[in-house]
């Protein structure tokens, strides 16, 4: 390592594969200095190349540990460089891992295949690898909370390397840690490495085969959700690439046994009670499970320089007149980055942001100063509500799926389309929600509500089926609450069918669900309609607070 440090100054002009971490170059001419900080501040401690990393002991150790682990798992064999064979470049990826409080837990260096280089390796026709959906994660949490179960967490270190790779793939040796003459010897892969187009699929196939061999059944709705029943005991297992959640109706000891079974096949790192996964903070207690993203929100605000910004009590300013002036190139990058973070937040634990984020994202292609102001308003709102999240409580009574749905007719000024908003609850805990433009233009408020009703009913039945297979004993009918009488009558008994005969056939699926008894559409007063927050942003003060509680977004205390 010392020899390498001395060489760095001598050959710094040599070309190299850079890390995918963001550049720390300062943007030119930002219109809002606080927001432009977001382009750099989150990655300011990440090395931008292996030469830079090797100068810092913690990153040097991380690199050495990564290569030692790959060699231990026999990920490749060193061979003389074959003639007339294209050798893929490698790239060092650096990442800082944090816990649920945002504190640093690990400096991670990963040696990856640079599979993005065109002409080096044509990916197979099918390289798709599924990951668990966020509604499925929340559904598992809701099941555990209802039954008073504990969720345990584990991960697979260097997960991809557990899968064999069938294709002939040659990669350069890890930069800075070569074993032999890098010009004449290359790595012929025996195991899948991160970055190779086929690696994700190979790992998923390997893990899926192992799980099924242990007697689990795979969900047809989410292929990363597995369940097993033995002697009246129901085990649940969920995977997200290399992250693993397990819970059992027989208690914590049984959940530990589930992890032990897998540890006989793969190397597993047990993490105890689930506390943090995919940026979601999980707080388990006797009074239920609370799901939040306060640390993630804090990091967004710190990046944007809005940690001490004036707070707002609503996410949308109804009086703002949006400027049509375009943002400059650097501002566009910041705008899209923050909007992406807010979108993940809205999909994770904050349905109250869904409508505002969706409307702001309508200017993603060519952002304006007006959309920038919308972003700043959302950040100020988050600064005052960062501790809000979702509660999932234990319940002794029967479980049921309840959905609230609403639409805003012709709300989009550009396309004339209506907005659908719905939220699905299981035992009072929000599981799935959506706020988006409808696919087609509706010619009346009744038609737009009917289209929204179809989408909500479809999601409700899907989650009902998922939860039933997972062993949660649900009431047979999904209850969907709608505040529009015309669409409700049309769905339940076909009243007013002539006015809807022009609609696409698929939208009438909701009528069949009602006839089969799978869905019942009930009336709800507009003032008690939480989905109203998912279709419009005109709520202020006490109205917003009232609907926020109805939506299920609350403080932990």
C-alpha positions in Angstrom: 0.0 0.0 0.0 2.8 2.4 0.8 4.3 1.7 -2.6 1.0 2.6 -4.2 0.7 5.8 -2.3 4.1 6.9 -3.6 3.2 6.0 -7.2 0.0 8.0 -7.1 1.8 11.3 -7.4 3.9 10.0 -10.3 1.1 8.6 -12.5 -1.8 10.8 -11.7 -2.2 11.7 -15.3 -2.9 8.1 -16.3 -6.4 7.4 -17.3 -8.6 5.4 -15.0 -12.1 4.2 -14.3 -13.7 6.7 -12.0 -16.0 5.8 -9.1 -19.7 6.4 -9.8 -19.9 8.7 -6.8 -21.0 12.3 -7.5 -18.4 14.9 -8.5 -17.5 17.4 -5.9 -17.0 20.2 -8.4 -18.9 23.3 -7.4 -21.9 24.3 -9.7 -21.5 27.5 -11.5 -23.9 30.4 -11.0 -26.6 28.8 -8.8 -29.8 30.7 -8.4 -30.3 29.3 -5.0 -27.0 28.5 -3.1 -28.8 26.5 -0.4 -30.4 24.1 -2.9 -27.3 23.8 -5.1 -25.5 22.4 -2.1 -27.5 19.3 -2.6 -25.5 18.5 -5.7 -22.3 17.9 -3.7 -22.8 17.8 0.1 -24.1 14.2 0.4 -21.1 12.7 -1.3 -18.5 15.2 -0.2 -16.6 12.4 1.9 -16.7 9.9 -0.9 -13.5 9.3 -2.9 -13.9 9.9 -6.7 -11.2 7.4 -7.7 -9.2 4.5 -6.2 -6.1 6.8 -6.1 -7.8 9.2 -3.8 -9.3 6.4 -1.7 -5.9 4.6 -1.2 -4.6 7.8 0.6 -7.2 7.4 3.4 -6.8 4.5 5.8 -10.5 3.8 6.3 -11.1 3.6 2.5 -7.8 1.7 2.0 -9.0 -0.9 4.6 -12.4 -1.1 2.9 -10.8 -1.8 -0.5 -8.5 -4.5 0.9 -11.4 -6.1 2.8 -13.5 -6.2 -0.4 -10.8 -7.9 -2.5 -9.9 -10.4 0.3 -13.6 -11.3 0.5 -13.9 -11.8 -3.2 -10.8 -14.0 -3.3 -12.0 -16.0 -0.3 -15.3 -16.7 -2.2 -13.3 -17.8 -5.3 -15.0 -15.1 -7.4 -12.5 -15.4 -10.2 -9.4 -17.1 -11.4 -6.4 -15.2 -12.8 -5.6 -16.3 -16.3 -3.3 -14.9 -19.0 -5.1 -12.4 -21.1 -6.8 -14.3 -24.0 -6.2 -13.1 -27.5 -9.2 -11.5 -29.4 -11.3 -11.3 -26.3 -12.7 -8.0 -24.9 -11.9 -7.5 -21.3 -14.4 -5.5 -19.2 -13.0 -2.6 -17.1 -13.7 -2.6 -13.4 -14.7 0.3 -11.2 -14.4 1.0 -7.5 -17.7 2.1 -5.9 -17.6 3.8 -2.6 -20.4 4.2 -0.1 -21.0 5.3 3.4 -23.6 3.2 5.2 -25.7 4.8 8.0 -28.1 3.6 10.6 -31.7 4.7 11.3 -30.3 7.8 13.1 -28.1 8.8 10.2 -24.9 7.9 12.0 -22.0 6.2 10.0 -21.9 2.5 10.5 -19.6 1.4 7.7 -17.3 2.6 5.0 -18.0 0.2 2.1 -15.8 -0.2 -1.0 -17.1 -2.5 -3.8 -15.2 -3.7 -6.8 -17.7 -3.8 -9.7 -17.8 -4.8 -13.3 -18.3 -1.7 -15.5 -21.1 -3.4 -17.5 -22.3 -0.1 -18.9 -19.5 0.1 -21.5 -21.2 -0.5 -24.8 -19.6 -3.1 -27.1 -17.9 -5.0 -24.2 -20.7 -7.3 -23.2 -24.1 -7.7 -24.7 -26.5 -8.5 -21.9 -28.8 -11.5 -22.3 -32.3 -10.9 -23.5 -33.7 -11.3 -20.0 -31.7 -9.8 -17.1 -34.7 -8.8 -15.0 -34.4 -9.4 -11.3 -37.4 -8.6 -9.0 -37.2 -6.7 -5.7 -39.8 -6.4 -3.0 -42.3 -3.6 -3.4 -42.8 -1.0 -0.6 -46.5 -2.0 -0.1 -45.4 -5.6 0.5 -42.9 -4.4 3.1 -45.6 -2.4 4.8 -48.0 -5.4 4.5 -45.5 -7.6 6.3 -45.1 -5.0 9.0 -48.9 -4.7 9.4 -49.2 -8.5 9.8 -46.5 -8.6 12.4 -48.0 -5.7 14.3 -51.5 -7.1 14.4 -50.2 -10.4 15.8 -47.6 -8.9 18.2 -44.8 -10.6 16.2 -41.2 -9.4 16.1 -39.5 -8.8 12.7 -35.8 -9.8 12.5 -33.4 -8.5 9.9 -30.3 -9.9 8.2 -28.2 -9.3 5.1 -26.0 -11.3 2.7 -22.5 -9.9 2.6 -21.3 -9.7 -1.1 -24.6 -11.3 -2.1 -24.0 -11.6 -5.8 -20.8 -13.6 -5.3 -22.9 -16.5 -4.0 -24.2 -17.0 -7.5 -22.3 -18.8 -10.2 -22.0 -17.1 -13.6 -22.3 -19.3 -16.6 -21.1 -16.8 -19.2 -17.4 -16.3 -20.1 -16.7 -12.9 -18.7 -13.2 -11.4 -18.4 -12.5 -8.4 -16.1 -9.4 -6.4 -15.3 -7.8 -6.9 -11.9 -8.9 -4.6 -9.0 -7.1 -1.3 -9.4 -4.5 -0.7 -6.7 -4.6 -4.3 -5.5 -3.4 -6.3 -8.5 -1.8 -9.8 -7.8 0.2 -10.1 -11.0 1.2 -8.0 -14.0 -2.2 -6.4 -14.8 -1.2 -6.1 -18.5 -0.9 -9.9 -18.9 -3.3 -11.4 -16.4 -7.0 -10.8 -16.1 -9.9 -12.2 -14.0 -12.1 -14.8 -15.5 -15.3 -14.6 -13.5 -16.5 -17.7 -11.7 -19.1 -15.9 -9.6 -21.4 -13.0 -10.3 -20.0 -9.5 -9.5 -21.9 -6.3 -9.1 -22.2 -4.3 -12.3 -22.4 -7.3 -14.6 -25.8 -7.2 -16.4 -26.7 -10.8 -15.6 -25.5 -10.8 -11.9 -28.7 -9.6 -10.4 -30.7 -12.3 -12.1 -28.3 -15.1 -11.3 -28.3 -14.1 -7.5 -32.1 -13.9 -7.5 -32.4 -17.4 -9.0 -29.8 -18.8 -6.6 -31.5 -17.3 -3.5 -35.0 -18.2 -4.7 -34.1 -21.8 -5.3 -32.6 -22.1 -1.8 -35.7 -20.5 -0.1 -38.1 -22.8 -2.0 -36.0 -25.8 -1.0 -36.7 -25.0 2.6 -40.4 -25.5 2.1 -41.5 -21.9 1.5 -44.1 -20.9 -1.1 -43.6 -17.9 -3.3 -46.2 -15.2 -3.6 -47.6 -14.7 -7.1 -48.3 -11.0 -6.4 -44.8 -10.2 -5.2 -42.1 -12.7 -6.1 -39.8 -11.5 -3.3 -42.4 -12.5 -0.6 -42.4 -16.0 0.7 -44.5 -17.9 3.3 -44.5 -21.3 4.9 -47.0 -23.1 7.2 -46.0 -26.0 9.4 -48.2 -27.4 12.2 -50.2 -24.2 12.4 -47.1 -22.0 12.5 -46.9 -19.3 9.8 -43.5 -18.1 8.7 -43.0 -15.0 6.5 -39.8 -14.1 4.6 -39.1 -11.1 2.4 -36.0 -10.3 0.3 -34.8 -7.1 -1.3 -31.6 -8.0 -3.2 -29.3 -8.6 -0.2 -31.6 -7.5 2.6 -33.8 -10.0 4.4 -36.8 -9.7 6.8 -38.3 -12.6 8.7 -41.1 -13.1 11.2 -43.0 -16.0 12.6 -46.3 -16.5 14.4 -44.4 -18.8 16.8 -42.2 -16.0 18.1 -38.6 -14.7 18.0 -37.0 -18.1 18.5 -38.7 -19.5 15.5 -37.6 -16.4 13.4 -34.0 -17.0 14.6 -34.4 -20.6 13.4 -35.5 -19.3 9.9 -32.2 -17.4 9.7 -30.2 -20.3 10.9 -31.7 -22.5 8.1 -30.5 -20.0 5.5 -27.1 -19.5 7.2 -26.3 -23.2 6.4 -26.5 -22.3 2.7 -25.2 -18.7 2.6 -23.1 -16.5 4.7 -25.6 -14.3 6.7 -25.0 -11.3 8.9 -27.8 -11.2 11.6 -28.8 -7.7 12.5 -31.3 -8.5 15.3 -34.7 -6.7 15.4 -35.4 -4.8 12.2 -34.6 -1.2 12.7 -33.7 0.2 9.4 -34.2 -0.9 5.8 -34.2 1.0 2.5 -34.1 4.3 4.4 -37.2 3.3 6.5 -36.8 3.5 10.2 -38.7 0.6 12.0 -39.5 1.0 15.7 -41.0 -2.2 17.2 -42.7 -2.2 20.6 -45.5 -3.6 22.6 -47.8 -0.9 21.3 -47.2 -1.8 17.6 -44.7 -0.8 14.9 -43.9 2.7 13.8 -42.5 3.4 10.4 -40.7 6.7 9.6 -38.0 8.4 7.6 -36.9 11.2 9.9 -33.1 10.5 9.3 -33.7 10.5 5.5 -35.6 13.8 5.8 -32.8 15.3 7.9 -30.2 14.4 5.2 -32.4 15.9 2.5 -32.7 19.2 4.4 -29.0 19.3 5.3 -28.1 18.8 1.6 -30.4 21.5 0.5 -29.3 23.9 3.3 -32.9 24.1 4.7 -32.3 22.6 8.2 -33.1 26.0 9.7 -35.6 27.2 7.1 -38.9 28.7 8.1 -41.5 26.0 8.6 -44.8 25.7 6.8 -47.9 23.7 7.9 -48.9 22.6 4.4 -46.9 21.2 1.4 -48.5 23.4 -1.2 -48.9 27.2 -1.7 -52.2 27.8 -3.4 -51.5 31.5 -4.0 -48.1 31.0 -5.8 -48.0 32.2 -9.3 -45.5 30.0 -11.0 -42.8 31.7 -13.1 -42.2 30.1 -16.5 -38.5 31.1 -16.6 -36.3 28.0 -17.2 -33.7 26.8 -14.7 -30.0 26.7 -15.8 -28.2 23.4 -16.3 -26.8 23.1 -12.8 -30.1 24.0 -11.2 -31.9 21.4 -13.3 -29.6 18.7 -11.9 -30.3 19.8 -8.3 -34.0 20.1 -9.0 -34.2 16.5 -10.3 -32.1 15.1 -7.5 -34.2 16.6 -4.7 -37.4 15.7 -6.5 -36.3 12.1 -6.7 -35.6 12.1 -3.0 -39.0 13.6 -2.2 -40.6 11.1 -4.5 -39.1 8.2 -2.6 -40.2 9.8 0.7 -43.7 10.2 -0.6 -43.8 6.5 -1.6 -42.1 5.3 1.6 -44.0 6.8 4.6 -45.4 10.1 3.6 -48.6 9.9 1.5 -49.3 13.5 2.5 -46.6 14.5 0.0 -47.8 12.4 -2.9 -50.0 15.0 -4.6 -47.6 17.9 -4.3 -44.6 15.8 -5.5 -46.7 14.5 -8.4 -47.7 18.0 -9.5 -44.2 19.3 -9.1 -42.8 16.4 -11.1 -45.0 17.5 -14.1 -42.2 20.0 -14.9 -39.4 17.4 -14.7 -38.5 17.6 -18.4 -37.9 21.4 -18.4 -38.1 22.7 -14.8 -39.0 26.3 -14.2 -38.4 28.8 -11.4 -42.0 28.2 -10.4 -41.4 24.5 -9.9 -38.3 25.4 -7.9 -40.4 27.4 -5.6 -42.7 24.3 -5.1 -39.6 22.3 -4.1 -38.6 24.9 -1.5 -42.1 24.9 -0.1 -42.0 21.1 0.3 -38.7 21.4 2.1 -40.1 24.0 4.5 -43.1 21.7 5.2 -40.8 18.8 5.9 -38.7 20.9 8.3 -41.8 21.1 10.5 -43.1 17.6 10.1 -39.9 15.4 9.8 -41.0 13.1 12.7 -44.4 12.1 11.2 -44.8 8.5 10.1 -47.2 5.5 10.1 -48.4 3.4 13.0 -49.3 -0.3 12.7 -51.1 -1.4 15.9 -51.8 -4.8 17.4 -55.5 -5.8 17.1 -57.4 -8.7 18.5 -60.5 -8.4 16.2 -60.7 -9.6 12.6 -58.6 -7.9 10.0 -60.0 -6.1 7.1 -58.9 -4.1 4.0 -60.4 -0.6 3.7 -59.7 1.8 0.9 -60.5 5.5 0.4 -60.6 6.9 -3.1 -61.2 10.3 -4.7 -60.5 12.1 -7.9 -60.1 15.7 -9.0 -61.8 16.3 -12.4 -59.7 17.8 -15.2 -57.2 19.0 -12.7 -54.3 19.0 -15.2 -54.3 22.2 -17.1 -52.0 21.0 -19.9 -53.7 17.7 -20.8 -57.1 18.1 -19.3 -56.8 14.8 -17.4 -58.2 14.1 -13.9 -56.2 13.0 -10.9 -56.7 9.7 -9.1 -55.9 9.4 -5.4 -56.5 6.4 -3.2 -55.1 4.9 0.0 -55.5 1.3 1.2 -55.5 0.4 5.0 -55.2 -2.9 6.8 -56.3 -2.6 10.4 -56.1 1.1 10.2 -52.4 1.1 9.0 -51.7 2.6 5.5 -50.3 -0.1 3.2 -50.6 1.3 -0.4 -51.4 4.7 -1.9 -51.2 6.6 -5.1 -51.7 10.0 -6.6 -51.4 10.3 -10.4 -52.9 11.5 -13.6 -55.5 9.2 -15.1 -54.6 7.4 -18.4 -57.5 8.9 -20.3 -59.5 12.2 -20.3 -62.7 11.9 -18.4 -65.7 13.8 -19.8 -67.4 14.3 -16.4 -66.7 14.3 -12.7 -68.7 11.0 -12.4 -66.5 9.4 -15.1 -63.3 10.5 -13.4 -64.5 9.1 -10.0 -65.5 5.9 -11.7 -62.1 5.5 -13.2 -60.5 6.2 -9.8 -62.8 3.6 -8.2 -61.6 1.0 -10.7 -58.0 1.6 -9.8 -58.6 1.6 -6.1 -60.7 -1.6 -6.2 -58.0 -3.4 -8.2 -55.3 -2.5 -5.7 -57.5 -3.5 -2.8 -58.2 -7.0 -4.2 -54.5 -7.5 -5.0 -53.5 -6.7 -1.4 -56.4 -8.8 0.0 -55.1 -11.8 -1.9 -51.5 -11.1 -0.8 -52.4 -10.9 2.9 -54.7 -13.9 2.7 -51.9 -16.1 1.3 -49.6 -14.7 4.1 -52.0 -16.2 6.7 -53.8 -13.0 7.8 -57.5 -13.9 8.3 -59.3 -11.2 6.5 -63.0 -10.3 6.0 -64.0 -11.6 2.6 -65.1 -8.2 1.3 -62.9 -5.1 0.6 -64.6 -2.0 1.7 -64.0 1.0 -0.6 -65.1 4.4 0.5 -66.2 6.9 -2.2 -67.8 10.4 -1.7 -69.3 10.5 -5.2 -72.8 9.0 -5.3 -73.0 8.7 -9.1 -69.8 6.5 -9.4 -70.8 4.5 -6.3 -74.3 3.6 -7.8 -72.7 2.8 -11.1 -70.3 0.4 -9.5 -72.7 -1.3 -7.2 -75.8 -1.7 -9.4 -75.1 -0.3 -12.8 -77.3 2.7 -12.3 -76.4 5.3 -14.9 -74.7 2.8 -17.2 -75.7 4.7 -20.3 -73.5 7.6 -19.2 -70.5 5.3 -18.8 -70.9 3.1 -21.9 -68.2 5.0 -23.8 -65.6 4.2 -21.1 -63.0 1.5 -21.8 -64.2 -2.0 -20.9 -61.5 -2.5 -18.2 -63.1 0.2 -16.0 -66.2 -1.9 -15.6 -64.2 -4.6 -13.8 -65.2 -2.9 -10.6 -68.8 -3.8 -11.3 -67.9 -7.5 -11.5 -65.9 -7.3 -8.2 -69.0 -5.8 -6.6 -71.3 -8.6 -8.0 -68.9 -11.3 -6.7 -68.9 -9.7 -3.3 -65.1 -9.0 -3.3 -65.7 -5.3 -3.1 -68.3 -3.1 -1.5 -68.5 0.6 -2.2 -69.6 2.7 0.8 -70.3 6.4 1.0 -68.1 8.7 3.0 -68.6 12.4 3.7 -66.1 14.7 1.8 -65.0 16.2 5.1 -63.8 12.8 6.3 -62.3 11.7 3.0 -58.5 11.2 3.6 -57.9 10.6 -0.2 -58.8 14.3 -0.7 -55.2 15.0 0.3 -54.1 12.9 -2.6 -56.1 14.8 -5.3 -55.8 18.5 -4.4 -53.6 20.9 -2.5 -56.2 23.5 -1.5 -56.4 22.4 2.1 -55.1 24.8 4.8 -54.8 25.0 8.6 -57.2 22.8 10.6 -58.6 21.1 7.5 -55.2 19.8 6.5 -54.4 18.7 10.1 -57.8 16.9 10.3 -57.3 15.0 7.0 -53.6 14.3 7.9 -54.8 12.3 10.9 -57.4 10.6 8.8 -54.7 9.7 6.3 -52.8 8.0 9.1 -49.7 10.2 9.1 -49.0 10.9 12.7 -46.3 11.5 15.3 -44.8 8.5 17.1 -45.7 9.8 20.6 
